[in-house]
Amino acid sequence: MKPDITLVFPSSPFLLDQAVFPPLGILYLSAYLKQHGVKVQCLDMGLGHTPDMAGADIVGISFTTPQREEAFELAKYFDETGHPYIIAGGPHATHMPDECVANGFDVAYRGRGELELLTFFNSYPPDQIAIDDYPFPDRDALPIKDYHYEIDGKPATPIMTSRSCPYHCLFCAKIDNNFEMQSAERTVAEIRHIHERYGFEAFMIFDDVFIASKKRLGKIADMIGGQYRFRCFARSNLLDSKVCALLRSMGVVEVGIGVESGSDEVLERCMKGTTTRMNTRAVQRLHDNGIRAKAFLIVGLPGETTETIVETADWIAEAQPDDIDVSILQPMPGSAIFADPEEYGVQFQYNGKPGWYKGTPGQYEADIQVGDLTGKDIVAWRDLLEKEFKKPELLR
């Protein structure tokens, strides 16, 4: 049966491996549209799907800024092959709708596009949807077992238990500021559903602030404690001793922390809301509870200098996280830095290549200057930090 719409997730050729996580964004859309009688097909170009596989006349492409060139090429292809309506969605469409329309799209849906899509198909959606009322992502729409990610040797799949983030880091680009968290009951029901239907016993929780509510975390831990394995992200200012103990009892084996920098000056300037001391204590508390800590770092943030990068190296050596991930600053549409780079001492070329902040080692580029640091300086420091502190067996 011919679908009413084909939802497409473009390729990400800058990544070392594109088939790690399924694109939950289009799977949420698919589930919600199907719930309202719309026939949906999903394609993930990073999984090897090709645009000629699109079965619907109407095509929706959801993409991030680093994927924009691939998305624009897809829009051009679908236009040339007679698809009458091509819709842009996702983070880039939210922040750069005019650019999307100028590059082959008929319209760009900003923010959470499910309600606009229902209106497009002559349905009458509610004014808003409570987060617990969303159906589970349509994991049947893509070959979920073809993605490969493991946690402690167990095949794992991603889940999201909240939307947006209540914090305001200068480098972050959010779709909106409407932070919502699912109930503990809704979250546990989805975990159990995935386990029963697909057999997964390990989960990557992709929320920016999964531990924002200690009460909710406690409920989740009580309901499923120890039955599954998890990896999640967290902010160091929220990782107190009780939270770390709850994470351990829930089955969390690794936590990724947005450390960003080993310089308190840089952290303050970026409105991170954390300090190097908080970051060090968070790593220690996780270790005290038998949980691995991975530190995510960015080179080239506002206020960055050679001295602050050395401070970052010193922090890594002192705090001793189990793993690190070092990216470079690429100002993204929707972020405060992108909106007013001069205010933060940043110069950059938006149309420069490649436009991604994390990708294949050895291929990093930066069309940016921060203070006296050129793009080449920033990339060189990133590579040096990775070479010095990233364990070879974890390099990917």
N, C-alpha and C positions, 0 to 999 in steps of 0.2 A: 504494500500500500504506500502510495507516494506521501512523503511527509509534508506538513504545512510549512515547516521552517527547518533549515539546517544550521546548527550552531557550531561555530568553528573556533578552535584555539590554534593560533599560528605557531610555527616552529620558533625555536630559540637557539639558533646556530652558534651562539656565543658560549653556550653551556657545554661542559664536558660530556654530559649525558642528559638527553632530553626526555628519557622514558623512566624517570624516577617516581614522579608523583602525578596522578591524574588531575586535570584541571577542575577543581571543585566548583568554580564559578559557573561554568556552563552546565554542570551537572545539577546544581541547584535550580538554574533556570529551566532545565529540561523537566525536572520533577514537578515544578510549580505549573508549568504550561500543560503538561500531561494531565495533571490533576484537574485542569479546567478544559479538557477535551481537545487540546491542540496536539497534533501529531508531530513529533520532534525526532530529528536525526542529529547525532553529535559526531564531530570529527576532531581528532587531535593530530595536527601535522607533525608534531614532535614524535609521534608514535609510528610515523610512516604513512599516515593517511595522505591522500592527494586531493586537490580541489575538484578533479573530475568525478570524485565519488559523491559529491553533493547531489542529493536527490530532490531537493526542494527548489522552487523558484525563488523563494525568499531566503536570504542568507544573513545570519547575524554573526559578526566576528568580534570576540571579546579579547582585548589585548592590553598589555602594559606598554609603557614608553619604550623600553629596550626592544620590544617586538614590532615597533611601528612600521619599519621598512618592509618587514615580511607581511604585515597586515595590509599595507598599501598595495603591495604586489598582488595579494589575493583579491582585493577589491577591484583592481584593474582586470584581473582574469575573469572574475564573475560578471563584470560589466560587459566585457568583450564576448562572453559566451551566452549573453542574452538573459541573464537574471535581472528581473525588473526592479528589484528593491534590495539594497544592500545596507545593512544596519551596523553601525559601530557601537561597541559597548565596552565596559571595563574601565580601568583607571585612566588610560590615555584619552578615551572619548570623553570622560567626565571633565578633564582639565583642559583638553585641547579640541573641542568640538569643531571649530572652524577649520582647523588643519585637516581633520578627518574628512569633512565635506569637500575640501579642496583637493583631496587625494582619492576620489572615486566613490566615497560613501554618499548615499542619499540622505542619511540622517545620522546623528550621533545621540545616543541616549545617555544622559548624564545620571550618575548615581546608581541606584539599584533599579535595574531596568525591567524587572518582571511585570510591574504594573503597567508600564507603557506598552510592553509586548502584548499583554492581554487586551488592552484597549485597541491595539493594532488589529487584533483578530476579532474585533467586535464583541468582546466580552466586557463585562462591567465589574472590574475589580474593586475591592474595598479601598477606602482612602489610605489605609495603612495596614500592615500585617504584623501581628505580634511575633516575635522571633520563635517562640515555641510552636507556632502554628504552621511554620514552614514544613513541608514534607522532607524526608531525608533526601540527600542528593541522589540523583538517578544513576547509581553505580552500575546498572545494567546497560546504560547507554554507550559505554565504552568497555573494551576487554580489560577489566580491572586487574586481572591476574598477569597481564602483559607488562605492567609496571613493576620495577624491581627496586625495592628499598627494604632494608633489614634493620632490626633493632636487636642486638645481641643474638644474631643468627636466626631470628624469626622473621619471616616475611611480614611487612608492615604496610599500612595504608594510612593516608591522612584524614583527619577530621577537623572541623571548626566548631567551636562551642560559643563563639561570640562574634560580634561584628564591630569594626572600627576600634578606636583606642581613645582613652580619656586624656592622654598626654599630648604635648605640643612641641616635639623636637623640631628644630629648624629644618632638618634635612628630610623629614618625613612628608610624604604626599598621601593623604587619606582621601577616600571617596567622599566621606562626609564625617561629621563630628557626632553622629548619633550612636554613641556606644551602647550596645545591648549585650546581655549575657543570657544564654539559655539557662533554664532551670537545671538543677542537678538531675532531676528525673528524666527530662528530655535528653540530656547528654548520655546518661547511662543506657537509656532505651536504644539510642542509636548505636552505641558501642556493642551492645548485645545483639542487635539486629545484624550488624556487619559480621560479628563472630559466627552467628548461626547461619547466615546466608552465604557467606564467602569464606569462612574458615579462618579469618585473621585473628591472631592472638596478640598482636602488637600494633600500636597506633602512634602516629606522629601528630601531636596536637598543634595546629598551626596558628592558634590565637597569639596576638601580640602580648596580651596580658591575661593568660589563662588563670593566674592566681589572684586576680583583682579582688575576688570575694573569698575571704577565708572561710566564711560560713558555707558557701557553695562547695568549696574544695573539700571541706570536712564531710559533707553529705556524700559527695562522689566517692571519697575514700572509704566511707562506711559501707556504701552499697556494693562496691566491687573490689575492695581491698585485696591486692595480691593476685587477682585472677588473671590479669593481663599485664603486658609490659608497655611502658609509655616513654616517649621523649616529648619535651615541651619547651617553650620559650618563657622567660620570666625577666622581670626587672629586679635589680639588686635591692632597691629600696623596699620591696615587698617580700624578700626572702628572709624572713626572720626564722628563729629556731622552730617555732610551731609549724610554720608553713613547710619547712624542709622535712619535718617529721611526717606531716600529712602526705607530702609527695612520696616519701619512702613507703608509707603504708598503702598508698594507692597503687604502687607498682612502677613509679617513675624511676628510670635508671640513668637518665641524662637530662640536663637542663642547659639550654642555650641562653646566655645572658648578653644583652646588648651593652657591652662595656664601652664600645666606641673609641675611647682614648684613655691613656694613662695620665693625662694632664687634667687637673681640676679646673684650670683656666679654660681649657677647650670645652670641657663638659658644661661649665657654667655658661659660657658664651652660646652654646648650642641649646640651652634650656632643657638639658637632659633630665634634670631633677635628681641626679645621682652624683656620688663622689667616688674617688678612687678608693677611699676607705670602705665605703659601702660595698663596692665591687669585690674588694679583697675579702671582706667578712662573708659575703655571699658564697664565694668559692669555698671558703673554709667550712661554712655551715653545711653546704652540700656534701663536702667530703666527710664531715663528721657523721653524716647520715648514709654514707655509702653510695652517694649519687655522683656521677661524673659531671663536671662543669665544662662547658664549651664557651669560650669568649669570642664574641663577634666584635671586630674592630674596623674602624674606617680611617684611612689616611687621607688628609687633605681637608679636614673640617675647618670652619672659620676659626682663625687664631692659630692655626697649625704653623709650626716652625720646626727647624731641625732639632731644637731643644725639646719641644713637646713630643716629637717622635721618639727621641731617646728616652723620655719619661715613660712612654708607652712600652718600650722594650724593657725598661727597668721594672715596670708593673708586672709584665708577663713573667719575668724571671723571679719576682718576689711572690706573686700570688699563685703561680704554678697551676693554671687551669689544665685540664686533661687534654684539651684541644683548642685550637684557635681557628678563626676564619677571618682573613684580612681582605677587605675590599677597598675601593677608592671612592672618593666623593664624586658622584655624577649628579648635579642638581636636577631634580625631577619636577616636571610641571605639577603644580599643586603644593609644592613646598615653599616655605618662606624664603629660602635661599634662592630659588628659581625666580620668585616674584621680585626680589630686590637684592641682587647679588652685591651691588656696591655697598649696601648697608653693612654687609658682613665681610667685606674685603675679598670678594671672590670675583674672578673674571672667568668666563667660560663661553664656548661656542655651542649653542644648542644643536645646530645642524651638523656638528662634527661627528665623526665616527669614533667609536662604535656606539656610545650612548648607554653602555651597561656598566654596572658597578661590581658585578661578580660574574666570573666566567672562567674560561680555560686558562690555566697557568701558562705564562709565557706570551700571551696575546693581549695583555692589558694595555690600554691606551687611555690618555686623559687629556681632553681639550679644555684644560682648566689651569688657572693660576691662583694660588692662595698666598697672599703676602709675597715673599721672595721665592716661594716654591713654585717651580714650573710643573707642567704636567709630567714631563720626563722625570723630574725629581720625585714626584709623588709616586709614580709607578715604580721607580727604583727602590724607594723606601718600602713600599708594599712588598715587593719581591724579597727584599732583604729580611724583613720581619718574618715572612713565611719561611724562607730558607733557614733562618736561625732557630725558629721556635716550633714550626710545624713538623710533627713526626712523619717520617717518610711513608710509613704504612697508612697514615691518615690523609695523605695528600691526594685530593681528587677534585 
